[in-house]
Amino acid sequence: MLVAPYRVGVDIGGTFTDLVMVDAKGAVRAFKAPSVPADPTDGVLSAVRLAAESLGTGIETFLADTELFVHGSTIATNTLLEKTGAKVGLLVTNGFRDSLEIRRSIRENVWDHRHPFPEVLVPRYLRLPVVGRMEHDGTVRTPFDPASVAAAARIFAEEGVEAVAICFLHSYANPSHERAAKAELKKLLPEVWVTASSEIAPTIGEYERTSTTVVNAYVACKVVPYLESLATRLAALGLPRKLLMIQSNGGAISIDEIGHTPASLVLSGPAAGVGSLKFFGQDTGSDHLISIEVGGTSCDVTLMQHGAVTMTDQIVVDGYHLNIPAVDIHTVGAGGGTIASVDGAGLLKAGPEGAGSTPGPACYGRGGRRPTVTDAQLVLGRLKPGPYAGGAITLNLEKAVEAIDDHVAKPLGLSVADAAAGIIQLVEQNILHAVEQASLEKGFNPRTFTLVAAGGAGPLHGPSTARLLGSSSLYVPRLAGVFCAFGMCNSDLRHDYVRSWLHGLDNAADSGSAELEAAFTEMQTEASEVLQREGFTGSRAALERAYDLRYFGQQWTIPVECASTDATVIRKAFEQIYQRLFGYVQPAGDIEIVNLRLAAIGKLDPLQVAAAASDISNPQPHSRRSVWIDRRSGFVDTPVYDGTKLVPRQTLVGPAVIEEATTTLFIGDGDRLTMTDASNYHVKIAPGGIA
């Protein structure tokens, strides 16, 4: 029997809308409803209806008993990917009309000169100059001319522009011209959505600021109306509190505060995994975790050290650069729907192309004919044929065999089983490389971390990936298939503030320390007012300082968390991180402070681990089937367990398959699984196994 009040997290995916409900005692239930791309609100309300029905009550009563409703949505990302955003106009400093299209000549692969840049979101005829210019120190070089804004506004009106982005040179140092242009536009075009770069990304870097501001304007006309509609419908149905959204920084934000920065939602879903990692750290007894969340199309890797995830302010979505605070998530195209093929040289490939939810893997029987990772898992016996997700999909073994045979086995001269095993091994190598990039390349030894396998497909790949890493510890949440939705229920509110500084660190050793303190104090005053509006004061409000630092002459900065304004303390913190990343430091090198950062956090009461009754009896399998274990063992008659019947303290030794409501877990020969106090899975990986 669940006890009110409830926390609710809702994550919209391409196929399903996931809802997780946590009651006052920490008991958890999960629900899946089909997503409705035409109107995502319908998918959300369908999931809410399922949760209410499980309690034997109506939606109104359920929502009235909900103290926290947190939502993660891919609508901002999908708007960008599908190019369905607003018609955007751009105001720029006179002479800098083409900076957005030139892109600083960035190429992700410097050797690839043929791949075209992504479509420019603002065509040249809508990128219009404004008279007025700032110097880098914020002094006025050319006075602002409102007549140039009026001329641009007339063109915008004639062309039916729906949103306008404003990005002037050096506005991070002095935003007065941008503010004046925005005020002028609001008078002339009151129905047009306007955003200024100094409001969303007040940092050095003209192209990144412009790109971020344009994306913000582009997605706003889709994101904001959707969120307002959902909030209105939930309130009308009885939700007493404001709807919260998960941002790219992993923190929640109220619907009232997100309106001017909808671009901060581009990683809304994956970033919610931070809340899950914080919770599962209690259950594992470790605050050093690396999560691999493997879904239908991709694998997202996140690293947590000492209970904190690494952050970045440079993210790329479909080739568009955004300068916004975000959880540092490394993504690789390795999911259940990843398509396998043989290239012209006769080599096996896996990805980056995916089958999506429609038509999906061949085994779905929805018209897909090309083999995917899910088809390979089915052929290897790790997944069973038949219905899943309450009958929403049914896996057909014959169609999986046919697809792998036609497209991989026959072209390579292999058996269907060997071809399927090759697909899995190749995908797990891709996952391994993603984990190494998120850890080794940043100076962390992944062997000292517990690997967390999440997502609907993650637990099938977790043991092999841990074995390849040399990690002995694997953790699998029972709710792996709703990992992000659960994390939303354990996410604090968060607002990020940034201010460009551009002074040498040694200045802080003289008079600069007082100037730094004054700048941070000003930022903290603004942040505290926002937290207070949202009901967070005293011990429930936290302010965390950080710096973006670099040696003079370098282009890229390193984020350094440090509460002090003392130059010696800041230098020591910077050099520790620099040494870990690059293996050396410059003794007494000149360090530049590029940006000041402040994270304002409204602390929610953390979810507690709800311990279940334990049992030391041996768990009993409900069936057995032939499962491919590894290259040495091949197919082995393997016990299959019902995960819902396993309780804390029970143990079993692999090989074994454990079937859960939202995922399936496979453990290899000699792996030892123990049920934790919170009824999750902790696996000790057997040494010396063969992947």
C-alpha positions in Angstrom: 0.0 0.0 0.0 1.6 3.3 -1.1 1.5 6.3 1.2 0.9 9.9 0.0 2.4 12.4 -0.8 4.0 11.2 -4.0 6.9 12.3 -6.1 6.4 11.8 -9.9 8.9 11.8 -12.7 7.9 11.6 -16.3 10.3 11.0 -19.2 9.1 11.1 -22.8 10.9 8.8 -25.2 10.4 8.0 -28.8 8.3 4.8 -28.1 7.2 5.1 -24.5 6.5 7.7 -22.0 7.9 6.5 -18.6 6.4 7.5 -15.3 7.9 6.7 -11.9 6.0 7.2 -8.7 7.7 7.3 -5.3 5.7 7.4 -2.1 6.4 8.9 1.3 8.2 5.8 2.5 10.4 5.4 -0.6 8.3 2.6 -2.3 8.6 2.9 -6.1 6.3 2.0 -9.0 7.0 2.4 -12.7 4.6 2.7 -15.6 4.9 2.9 -19.4 2.4 4.4 -21.8 2.8 4.8 -25.6 4.2 8.2 -26.6 2.1 10.5 -28.8 4.5 12.5 -31.0 1.6 14.6 -32.4 0.7 15.8 -28.8 3.2 14.6 -26.1 0.8 15.9 -23.4 -1.5 13.0 -24.3 1.3 10.5 -23.6 2.0 12.2 -20.2 -1.7 12.1 -19.2 -2.0 8.4 -20.2 0.9 7.5 -18.0 -0.6 9.6 -15.1 -3.9 7.7 -15.7 -2.1 4.3 -15.3 -0.5 5.4 -12.1 -3.8 6.6 -10.7 -5.6 3.3 -11.7 -2.9 1.3 -9.9 -3.8 3.2 -6.7 -7.5 2.6 -7.3 -8.2 6.3 -7.6 -8.9 9.0 -10.1 -6.4 11.3 -11.8 -7.7 14.3 -9.8 -7.1 12.6 -6.4 -3.7 11.2 -7.5 -2.4 14.6 -8.6 -3.8 16.3 -5.5 -1.6 14.0 -3.5 1.5 14.7 -5.6 4.0 17.0 -3.9 6.5 17.0 -6.8 5.9 16.5 -10.5 9.1 16.6 -12.6 9.2 16.3 -16.3 11.9 15.6 -18.8 11.2 16.0 -22.5 13.0 15.6 -25.8 10.8 18.3 -27.5 13.6 20.9 -27.6 16.0 18.3 -29.1 13.5 16.9 -31.5 12.6 20.4 -32.7 16.2 21.0 -33.6 16.7 17.5 -35.2 13.5 17.6 -37.2 14.0 21.3 -38.2 10.5 22.2 -37.1 11.3 25.3 -35.1 10.4 29.0 -35.6 11.3 31.3 -38.5 14.1 33.2 -36.8 15.6 36.6 -37.4 19.0 37.7 -36.1 20.3 41.1 -35.1 24.1 41.4 -35.2 26.7 44.1 -34.9 27.2 45.9 -38.2 29.9 44.0 -40.1 29.4 40.6 -38.4 26.4 39.3 -40.4 28.1 36.1 -41.4 29.7 34.9 -38.2 26.9 32.4 -37.6 27.5 30.7 -41.0 31.3 30.9 -40.9 31.2 28.9 -37.6 34.9 29.8 -36.8 35.6 27.2 -39.5 35.0 24.5 -36.9 35.1 20.9 -38.2 34.7 18.1 -35.7 36.9 15.9 -37.9 39.7 18.2 -39.3 40.4 15.7 -42.1 36.8 15.6 -43.3 36.5 18.5 -45.8 33.6 17.2 -47.8 30.9 16.7 -45.1 28.6 19.7 -45.3 27.9 21.9 -42.3 24.4 21.7 -40.9 21.7 24.0 -42.3 22.1 27.5 -41.0 19.0 28.2 -38.9 18.8 31.9 -39.9 19.2 32.6 -43.7 21.4 35.5 -44.6 18.5 37.8 -45.6 17.2 37.6 -42.0 20.6 38.2 -40.4 20.5 42.0 -40.2 23.1 44.5 -38.9 22.5 47.1 -36.2 24.6 50.2 -35.7 26.4 50.3 -32.4 29.5 48.6 -31.1 31.2 47.7 -27.8 34.9 47.2 -27.1 36.1 44.1 -25.3 36.2 46.0 -22.0 32.6 47.2 -22.2 33.3 50.7 -23.4 31.2 52.1 -26.2 33.0 52.4 -29.5 30.0 53.3 -31.7 26.7 54.6 -30.1 23.6 52.4 -30.5 21.2 53.6 -33.3 17.6 52.5 -32.7 16.7 53.4 -36.3 18.7 50.4 -37.5 16.6 48.2 -35.3 13.4 49.7 -36.6 14.6 49.1 -40.2 15.2 45.4 -39.3 11.9 45.1 -37.6 10.1 46.1 -40.8 11.8 43.4 -42.7 11.1 40.8 -40.0 7.4 41.8 -40.1 7.2 41.5 -43.8 8.9 38.1 -43.8 6.7 36.6 -41.0 9.5 36.1 -38.5 8.3 34.4 -35.4 11.3 34.8 -33.1 14.3 37.1 -33.0 17.8 36.5 -31.6 20.1 39.4 -30.7 23.8 38.9 -30.4 26.1 41.9 -30.4 29.9 42.0 -30.2 31.3 42.0 -26.6 27.8 42.1 -25.1 29.1 39.9 -22.3 31.1 42.9 -21.1 28.3 45.4 -21.5 24.8 44.3 -22.4 23.2 47.8 -22.7 23.0 47.8 -26.5 21.3 44.3 -26.5 18.9 45.4 -23.9 18.1 48.6 -25.8 17.6 46.6 -29.1 15.3 44.1 -27.3 13.2 46.9 -25.8 12.9 48.5 -29.2 11.8 45.3 -30.8 9.2 44.5 -28.1 7.6 47.9 -28.9 7.7 47.4 -32.7 6.9 43.6 -32.8 5.0 42.8 -29.5 3.9 39.3 -30.7 7.4 38.2 -31.6 9.5 36.1 -29.2 12.9 37.9 -28.5 16.0 36.6 -26.8 19.4 38.3 -26.2 22.7 36.6 -25.9 23.6 38.5 -22.7 20.6 36.8 -21.0 21.3 33.2 -22.0 25.1 33.0 -22.6 27.0 36.1 -21.4 30.4 34.6 -22.1 33.3 35.4 -24.5 33.1 33.6 -27.9 31.0 35.3 -30.5 30.1 32.3 -32.6 29.1 30.1 -29.6 27.0 32.9 -28.1 25.3 33.6 -31.4 24.6 29.9 -32.1 23.2 29.4 -28.5 21.0 32.4 -28.8 19.7 31.4 -32.3 18.9 27.8 -31.1 17.1 29.3 -28.1 14.9 31.4 -30.3 14.4 28.5 -32.8 13.0 26.1 -30.2 11.1 28.5 -28.0 7.9 28.7 -30.1 7.6 24.9 -29.8 8.8 24.3 -26.3 7.2 27.1 -24.4 3.6 26.6 -25.6 3.9 22.8 -25.0 5.1 23.3 -21.4 2.4 26.0 -20.7 -0.3 23.7 -22.1 0.9 20.7 -20.0 1.2 22.8 -16.8 -2.3 24.2 -17.4 -3.9 20.8 -18.0 -2.2 19.3 -14.9 -3.3 22.2 -12.7 -6.8 21.9 -14.0 -6.7 18.2 -13.1 -5.7 19.0 -9.5 -1.9 19.3 -9.4 -1.3 21.8 -6.5 2.3 22.6 -7.2 4.1 24.1 -10.2 5.4 21.7 -12.9 9.2 21.3 -12.8 11.4 20.6 -15.8 14.8 18.9 -15.9 17.5 21.0 -17.5 20.7 20.0 -19.3 22.6 20.7 -16.1 20.8 17.9 -14.3 18.8 20.1 -12.1 15.1 20.9 -12.0 13.6 24.4 -12.7 10.1 25.7 -12.4 8.0 26.3 -15.5 7.9 30.0 -14.6 11.7 30.3 -14.8 12.4 28.2 -17.9 10.4 30.4 -20.3 13.3 32.6 -21.4 15.9 29.8 -21.8 14.1 26.8 -23.4 17.4 25.8 -25.1 18.6 24.6 -21.6 16.3 21.6 -22.1 18.1 20.0 -25.0 19.6 17.3 -22.8 16.6 17.2 -20.5 16.0 13.5 -20.5 19.6 12.0 -20.2 20.7 14.6 -17.7 18.1 13.3 -15.2 20.3 10.3 -14.7 22.3 12.4 -12.2 19.4 12.1 -9.7 19.4 8.3 -10.1 23.2 8.1 -9.6 23.0 10.1 -6.4 20.3 7.7 -5.1 22.0 4.5 -6.2 25.3 5.7 -4.6 23.6 5.1 -1.2 22.7 1.6 -2.2 26.1 0.7 -3.6 28.0 2.3 -0.8 30.2 4.1 -3.4 30.3 7.7 -4.7 32.5 6.7 -7.7 30.1 5.6 -10.4 30.1 5.4 -14.2 26.7 4.9 -15.8 26.0 3.4 -19.2 22.4 4.1 -20.2 21.7 2.0 -23.3 18.4 2.7 -24.9 17.0 2.1 -28.4 19.4 4.3 -30.4 22.3 5.3 -28.2 24.4 4.8 -25.1 24.9 7.7 -22.7 27.9 7.6 -20.4 28.1 9.7 -17.3 30.9 9.8 -14.7 30.3 10.6 -11.0 33.3 11.2 -8.6 32.9 12.0 -4.9 29.1 12.2 -5.5 29.4 14.9 -8.2 29.2 14.6 -11.9 31.5 16.3 -14.4 30.0 19.3 -16.1 30.6 21.1 -19.4 29.4 24.3 -21.1 30.1 23.2 -24.6 27.6 20.8 -26.1 26.8 20.0 -29.8 23.4 18.8 -30.9 23.1 17.8 -34.6 26.1 20.0 -35.4 24.8 23.1 -33.6 27.0 24.5 -30.8 25.4 25.6 -27.5 27.2 27.3 -24.7 25.1 26.3 -21.8 25.9 24.5 -18.5 25.2 20.7 -19.0 26.1 17.4 -17.5 29.1 16.0 -19.4 27.4 13.1 -21.1 29.4 11.1 -23.7 27.0 9.6 -26.3 27.8 6.8 -28.8 25.4 5.2 -31.3 25.1 1.9 -29.6 21.5 0.9 -28.6 19.0 -1.9 -29.0 18.0 -0.5 -32.4 21.5 0.0 -33.8 21.6 -1.6 -37.3 24.3 -4.1 -38.2 25.6 -4.5 -41.7 28.6 -5.6 -43.8 30.4 -2.8 -45.7 32.0 -2.9 -49.1 35.3 -4.2 -47.7 33.6 -7.2 -46.1 33.8 -5.9 -42.6 31.1 -6.0 -40.0 29.6 -2.7 -38.9 27.3 -1.7 -36.1 25.7 1.8 -36.4 25.6 4.7 -36.5 22.3 4.1 -38.2 19.4 3.0 -36.1 16.1 1.4 -36.8 14.2 3.8 -34.5 10.9 2.8 -32.9 9.3 2.6 -36.4 9.8 0.2 -38.0 12.2 -0.9 -35.3 14.2 -4.1 -35.2 13.3 -6.9 -37.6 11.9 -8.9 -34.7 9.2 -6.3 -33.9 7.4 -7.4 -37.1 6.6 -3.9 -38.1 8.3 -4.0 -41.5 11.9 -3.7 -40.4 14.2 -6.1 -42.3 17.7 -5.1 -41.3 19.3 -6.7 -38.3 19.8 -4.8 -35.0 21.3 -5.4 -31.6 17.9 -6.5 -30.3 17.6 -9.1 -33.0 21.1 -10.4 -32.0 20.2 -10.7 -28.3 17.0 -12.6 -29.3 19.0 -15.0 -31.5 21.5 -15.6 -28.6 18.7 -16.5 -26.2 19.3 -13.6 -23.9 15.9 -12.2 -24.7 12.9 -14.5 -25.0 10.4 -14.4 -27.9 7.0 -13.1 -27.1 5.2 -10.0 -25.8 7.0 -7.2 -23.9 5.8 -3.9 -22.2 2.3 -5.2 -21.6 2.0 -6.5 -25.2 3.0 -3.2 -26.8 5.7 -5.1 -28.7 6.1 -8.8 -29.5 9.5 -10.2 -30.4 9.6 -12.7 -33.3 12.6 -15.0 -33.3 12.1 -16.2 -36.9 12.2 -12.6 -38.3 15.4 -11.9 -36.2 17.1 -15.1 -37.6 16.1 -14.2 -41.2 17.4 -10.6 -40.9 20.8 -11.6 -39.4 21.2 -14.5 -41.9 20.5 -12.4 -45.0 22.5 -9.3 -44.1 25.4 -10.5 -41.9 25.8 -14.3 -41.7 25.7 -15.2 -45.4 27.8 -12.2 -46.6 30.5 -13.1 -44.0 30.2 -16.9 -44.3 29.2 -17.4 -40.7 26.5 -19.2 -38.8 23.6 -17.1 -37.6 24.7 -17.5 -34.0 28.3 -16.5 -34.7 27.0 -13.5 -36.7 24.8 -12.4 -33.8 27.6 -12.9 -31.3 29.8 -10.7 -33.5 27.2 -7.9 -33.6 27.1 -7.9 -29.8 30.8 -8.0 -29.4 31.3 -5.1 -31.8 28.6 -3.0 -30.0 30.2 -3.7 -26.6 33.5 -2.5 -28.0 31.8 0.7 -28.9 30.4 1.0 -25.4 33.8 0.2 -23.9 35.4 3.0 -26.0 32.7 5.5 -24.8 33.4 4.6 -21.2 37.2 5.0 -21.8 36.6 8.4 -23.4 34.5 9.5 -20.4 37.1 8.3 -17.9 40.6 7.5 -19.1 40.8 10.6 -21.4 39.9 12.7 -18.4 42.5 11.2 -16.0 40.2 8.7 -14.2 40.9 5.0 -13.8 37.6 3.2 -14.6 38.7 0.1 -12.7 38.2 2.1 -9.4 34.6 2.9 -10.3 31.4 0.9 -10.0 29.8 0.5 -13.4 26.0 1.2 -13.4 24.2 -0.5 -16.3 20.9 1.3 -17.0 18.4 1.9 -19.8 16.3 -0.9 -21.2 19.2 -2.6 -22.9 22.1 -1.6 -20.6 21.9 -4.7 -18.2 22.4 -7.0 -21.1 25.7 -5.3 -21.9 26.8 -4.4 -18.4 28.7 -7.6 -17.4 30.7 -7.8 -20.6 31.6 -4.1 -20.6 32.7 -4.3 -16.9 34.8 -7.4 -17.8 36.4 -5.6 -20.8 37.2 -2.6 -18.5 38.8 -4.7 -15.9 36.2 -3.5 -13.3 35.1 -6.0 -10.7 31.9 -4.2 -9.6 28.7 -3.8 -11.6 25.4 -2.4 -10.3 22.1 -2.8 -12.1 19.0 -0.9 -10.8 15.8 -2.9 -10.8 14.2 0.1 -12.6 17.0 0.3 -15.2 14.4 0.8 -18.0 13.1 4.0 -16.3 16.5 5.2 -15.1 15.9 8.9 -16.0 12.3 9.1 -14.9 13.4 7.8 -11.5 16.2 10.3 -11.4 13.8 13.1 -11.8 12.2 12.2 -8.5 15.6 12.8 -6.8 16.8 16.0 -8.6 17.4 19.3 -6.8 16.5 22.6 -8.4 19.4 24.3 -10.0 20.1 27.7 -11.6 23.5 28.5 -13.2 25.0 32.0 -13.5 28.1 33.0 -15.4 30.0 36.3 -15.8 33.0 36.9 -18.0 36.0 38.2 -16.1 39.2 38.1 -18.3 41.7 39.0 -15.6 44.9 37.4 -14.5 44.8 35.2 -11.4 47.7 37.1 -9.9 45.5 40.2 -9.8 43.6 38.3 -7.1 46.7 38.3 -5.0 46.7 42.0 -4.9 43.5 44.1 -5.1 41.7 41.6 -7.2 40.5 39.4 -4.4 38.1 42.1 -3.2 36.8 42.6 -6.8 36.2 38.9 -7.2 34.3 38.8 -3.9 32.2 41.7 -4.9 31.4 40.1 -8.3 30.4 36.8 -6.7 28.3 38.7 -4.1 26.4 40.4 -6.8 25.7 37.1 -8.5 24.7 35.5 -5.2 22.2 38.2 -4.5 20.4 37.6 -7.8 20.6 33.8 -7.3 19.2 34.0 -3.7 16.3 36.0 -4.9 15.4 33.4 -7.5 15.7 30.5 -4.9 13.6 32.4 -2.4 10.8 32.9 -5.0 10.8 29.1 -5.4 10.6 28.5 -1.7 14.3 27.7 -0.9 16.0 29.5 1.9 18.4 28.8 4.8 19.9 25.3 4.7 17.8 24.3 1.7 19.6 26.9 -0.5 23.2 26.3 -1.5 25.5 28.5 -3.6 28.5 26.9 -5.2 31.3 29.0 -6.8 33.5 28.0 -9.7 36.0 29.5 -12.2 36.8 28.9 -15.8 40.6 29.0 -15.9 43.4 28.6 -18.5 47.1 29.4 -18.9 47.6 32.7 -20.8 47.9 32.0 -24.5 45.6 28.9 -24.4 42.1 28.9 -26.1 40.1 26.5 -24.0 39.3 26.7 -20.3 39.0 24.2 -17.5 36.2 24.5 -14.9 37.4 24.5 -11.4 35.1 24.4 -8.4 36.5 26.6 -5.6 34.8 28.6 -2.9 37.8 30.8 -2.2 38.9 34.0 -3.8 42.5 33.5 -2.6 44.8 33.2 -5.6 47.0 30.5 -4.0 44.0 28.3 -3.2 42.6 28.8 -6.7 45.9 28.0 -8.3 46.3 24.8 -6.3 42.8 23.6 -7.3 43.5 24.4 -11.0 46.9 22.6 -11.1 45.4 19.5 -9.5 42.9 19.2 -12.3 45.3 20.2 -15.0 47.8 17.6 -13.8 45.1 14.9 -13.9 44.0 15.9 -17.4 47.4 16.5 -19.1 50.1 15.0 -16.9 52.0 18.2 -16.2 51.6 21.8 -15.0 53.5 25.0 -15.7 55.2 26.0 -12.4 54.4 29.6 -11.6 52.6 29.9 -15.0 50.4 32.8 -15.6 46.8 31.8 -15.2 43.8 33.7 -16.6 40.3 33.8 -15.0 38.0 33.8 -18.0 34.6 33.3 -16.3 33.1 33.3 -12.9 30.4 30.7 -12.3 27.8 30.2 -9.6 25.4 27.3 -9.2 22.3 28.1 -7.1 20.8 24.9 -5.8 17.5 24.4 -4.1 17.8 21.2 -2.0 14.9 18.8 -1.9 14.8 16.1 0.7 16.8 13.1 -0.8 14.9 9.9 -1.4 15.6 7.2 1.1 16.4 3.6 0.3 13.3 1.6 1.2 14.7 -1.6 2.6 12.6 -4.7 1.8 12.4 -7.9 3.8 15.5 -10.1 3.3 15.8 -13.8 2.6 18.9 -16.0 2.6 17.2 -18.9 0.8 18.4 -19.9 -2.7 16.4 -18.3 -5.4 14.7 -20.7 -7.8 14.5 -20.2 -11.6 11.1 -20.2 -13.2 12.5 -21.8 -16.4 15.6 -22.6 -18.4 16.6 -21.9 -22.0 19.6 -22.2 -24.2 21.7 -18.9 -24.0 24.9 -18.0 -25.8 27.4 -17.2 -23.0 30.8 -16.4 -24.7 33.1 -17.6 -27.4 34.5 -20.4 -25.2 31.2 -21.8 -23.8 28.9 -21.2 -26.7 25.2 -22.0 -26.0 24.5 -23.3 -22.4 21.3 -24.4 -20.8 20.8 -21.4 -18.5 18.4 -20.7 -15.6 16.0 -17.8 -16.0 14.7 -16.0 -12.9 11.8 -13.7 -12.3 13.4 -10.5 -10.9 10.2 -9.5 -9.1 10.6 -12.7 -6.9 14.2 -11.9 -5.8 14.6 -10.2 -2.4 17.5 -8.6 -0.5 20.5 -10.8 0.5 19.7 -13.5 -2.0 22.6 -14.5 -4.2 23.1 -16.5 -7.3 26.1 -17.4 -9.6 26.1 -17.0 -13.4 25.4 -17.8 -16.0 21.9 -16.6 -15.5 19.2 -14.4 -17.0 17.0 -12.2 -14.8 13.8 -10.8 -16.3 12.4 -7.6 -15.0 9.4 -5.5 -15.9 11.5 -2.8 -17.7 14.7 -4.7 -18.6 16.5 -8.0 -18.8 19.8 -8.7 -17.0 22.4 -11.3 -18.2 25.3 -12.4 -16.1 28.2 -14.4 -17.3 29.9 -17.6 -16.1 31.1 -17.2 -12.6 29.7 -13.7 -12.0 28.2 -13.5 -8.5 25.0 -11.5 -8.1 23.7 -10.2 -4.7 20.4 -8.5 -4.1 21.0 -5.2 -2.3 18.9 -3.8 0.6 16.9 -1.8 -1.9 16.3 -4.8 -4.1 18.7 -3.9 -6.8 21.4 -6.0 -8.3 25.1 -5.8 -7.3 27.3 -8.1 -9.5 30.9 -9.1 -8.7 32.4 -9.8 -12.1 34.4 -13.0 -12.3 38.0 -12.4 -13.3 39.5 -13.7 -16.5 36.3 -14.2 -18.3 35.9 -14.1 -22.1 33.6 -11.4 -23.4 
